[in-house]
Amino acid sequence: MLTRTTTRLIEGLRDPANAEAWSGFDARYRPVLIAFASRLGFSHDDAAEVAQQALVEFARAYRDGRYERERGRLSSWLIGIARNVASGMRRGRGAQRVGGDTMLGEMPDEPELTRIWSEERERAIFAEAMTILHASSRANESTLRAFELFALRGVPAEEVATECGISVDAVYLAKSRLTKRLREIVGELTAAYDEGE
C-alpha cells in the first residue's frame, strides 16, 4: 500500500504517542496547509507559520475530542482551522504588510476556500505521486527525465530524445508506460485522501 487511508491515519491519532500516525498526518497535510495559506496571500515563511499553528490547533482539538467525523469532512474542519489561524494572524498584524511586500486582501468566502484547498490538495497528491513514481519505477533516470520533459513539460520528442540520449520511439514509450503508472499512483493516493474525508 502506498499510503495509509485518512481513516487509518485518524484512528492512529487517538494514541498521542503514535509518532508514525502523527508524522503521516503532518506529511500529508502540512504541504497542503502551506500552499493554502500562500494562496491567501501569506509569504512562504508566514504560510509555514499558519500551517504549523493549524496543525497544533488540530492536535489540541483532536485530543480534546472536538473532531467528530459524523459532523463533517476532515478537510472542512482543517479549512476552518486554517482560516481561523490565518484570520487571527491578519488581525494581529492589522494593516501591516505581511511577508515583505505582499498586502493581504480580504479572506475568501467558504466556496472559494474549498476550491483553493482542493486545488492545493491535488497538487500535493501529484507531487507525492511523482516521488513514488521515481522511487518505485524500474525505469532508468534517462527514461524518467524523458517522461517529465515530454509528458509533463511538453518539450518536443526529438529534443527530449537528443537531451536524454534515447530514441524518439523510446520517448513515446516512456510517456505511455509511465503515464499509465502515474495515473494509477494518483488514483491510489486520491482514494487514500478521499476515504474518510
C-alpha positions in Angstrom: 0.0 0.0 0.0 1.4 3.4 -1.0 -0.1 5.4 1.9 -2.4 4.9 4.8 -6.0 5.9 4.3 -7.3 9.0 6.0 -9.4 6.8 8.2 -6.4 4.7 9.4 -4.4 7.9 10.0 -7.2 9.4 12.0 -7.6 6.2 14.0 -3.9 6.1 14.7 -4.0 9.7 16.1 -6.1 8.5 19.0 -2.8 7.5 20.7 -0.8 10.7 21.3 2.3 8.6 21.4 1.8 7.1 17.9 4.6 9.0 16.3 4.1 7.2 13.0 0.4 8.4 12.7 1.2 12.0 13.7 4.1 12.0 11.3 2.0 10.7 8.5 -0.8 13.2 9.2 1.8 16.0 9.2 3.4 14.8 6.0 0.0 14.6 4.3 -1.5 17.9 5.4 1.4 20.3 6.1 2.2 20.9 2.4 -1.5 21.5 1.6 -1.8 23.9 4.5 1.3 25.8 3.5 0.2 26.1 -0.1 -3.4 27.0 1.0 -2.0 29.9 3.2 0.3 31.0 0.4 -2.8 31.3 -1.8 -4.4 33.5 0.8 -1.5 36.0 0.3 1.0 34.9 3.0 4.7 34.7 2.3 6.2 31.3 2.4 7.5 31.8 6.0 4.2 33.2 7.2 2.3 30.4 5.4 4.5 27.8 7.1 3.6 29.5 10.4 -0.1 29.3 9.6 0.3 25.6 8.8 2.2 25.0 12.0 -0.4 26.7 14.1 -3.2 25.0 12.3 -1.6 21.6 12.9 -1.1 22.4 16.6 -4.7 23.5 16.9 -5.9 20.4 15.1 -3.8 18.2 17.5 -5.2 20.0 20.5 -8.8 19.9 19.3 -8.4 16.2 18.3 -7.0 15.2 21.7 -9.9 17.1 23.4 -12.4 15.1 21.3 -13.7 18.0 19.3 -13.4 16.3 15.9 -16.4 14.1 15.1 -16.3 12.6 11.7 -20.1 12.3 11.7 -20.4 16.1 11.8 -18.4 16.8 8.7 -15.4 16.1 6.5 -11.9 16.4 7.8 -10.9 18.7 5.0 -13.8 21.1 6.0 -12.5 21.1 9.6 -8.9 21.7 8.5 -10.0 24.5 6.2 -11.9 26.1 9.1 -8.9 25.8 11.5 -6.5 27.2 8.8 -9.0 30.1 8.1 -9.2 31.0 11.8 -5.4 30.9 12.2 -4.9 33.0 9.1 -7.6 35.5 10.2 -6.0 35.7 13.6 -2.6 36.4 12.1 -4.2 39.1 9.9 -5.9 40.8 12.8 -2.8 40.6 14.9 -0.9 42.4 12.3 -3.6 44.9 11.4 -2.8 46.8 8.2 0.9 45.8 8.3 2.4 44.3 5.3 2.8 40.6 5.8 5.7 38.7 4.2 7.6 41.6 2.9 5.9 43.4 0.0 2.6 41.5 -0.1 -0.5 43.1 1.4 -3.1 40.6 2.4 -6.6 41.1 0.9 -9.9 40.0 2.3 -10.5 36.4 3.3 -12.2 34.5 0.5 -15.7 33.0 1.2 -16.3 29.4 2.0 -16.7 28.1 -1.6 -13.5 29.8 -2.6 -11.6 28.5 0.3 -12.8 25.0 -0.5 -11.8 25.4 -4.2 -8.3 26.6 -3.1 -8.0 23.7 -0.7 -9.0 21.2 -3.4 -6.5 22.6 -5.9 -3.6 22.5 -3.4 -4.6 19.0 -2.3 -4.4 17.9 -5.9 -1.0 19.5 -6.4 0.2 17.7 -3.2 -1.1 14.4 -4.4 0.6 14.9 -7.8 3.9 15.8 -6.1 3.7 12.7 -3.8 2.8 10.6 -6.8 5.9 11.8 -8.7 8.1 10.9 -5.7 6.6 7.5 -5.5 7.0 7.0 -9.3 10.7 7.9 -9.1 11.2 5.6 -6.1 9.2 2.6 -7.4 9.9 2.7 -11.1 12.3 0.3 -12.7 12.9 2.9 -15.4 16.4 4.5 -15.5 17.0 8.2 -14.9 17.1 8.9 -18.7 13.7 7.4 -19.2 12.2 9.2 -16.2 13.7 12.5 -17.3 12.4 11.9 -20.9 8.9 11.3 -19.4 9.0 14.5 -17.4 10.2 16.6 -20.3 7.9 15.2 -22.9 4.7 14.3 -21.0 4.7 16.9 -18.3 6.6 19.9 -19.8 5.7 19.5 -23.4 9.2 19.5 -24.8 9.2 18.1 -28.4 10.0 14.4 -28.6 13.0 14.9 -30.9 14.6 17.4 -28.5 13.9 15.1 -25.5 15.5 12.2 -27.3 18.6 14.2 -28.0 18.9 15.5 -24.5 18.3 12.1 -22.8 20.3 10.1 -25.3 17.5 7.8 -26.3 15.4 7.2 -29.4 12.3 9.2 -30.3 10.4 5.8 -30.0 11.8 5.4 -26.5 10.4 8.8 -25.6 6.9 7.9 -26.7 7.2 4.5 -25.0 8.3 6.2 -21.7 5.3 8.6 -21.9 2.9 5.8 -22.5 4.2 3.4 -19.8 4.9 6.0 -17.1 1.7 8.0 -17.7 -0.2 4.8 -17.0 1.7 4.1 -13.8 1.5 7.7 -12.7 -2.3 7.7 -13.1 -2.5 4.5 -11.0 -0.5 6.1 -8.3 -2.5 9.3 -8.3 -5.7 7.2 -8.2 -4.5 5.3 -5.2 -3.4 8.4 -3.4 -6.6 10.2 -4.1 -8.6 7.3 -2.8 -6.5 7.3 0.4 -7.1 11.0 0.9 -10.8 10.8 0.0 -11.6 7.8 2.1 -12.6 9.2 5.4 -12.6 12.8 4.4 
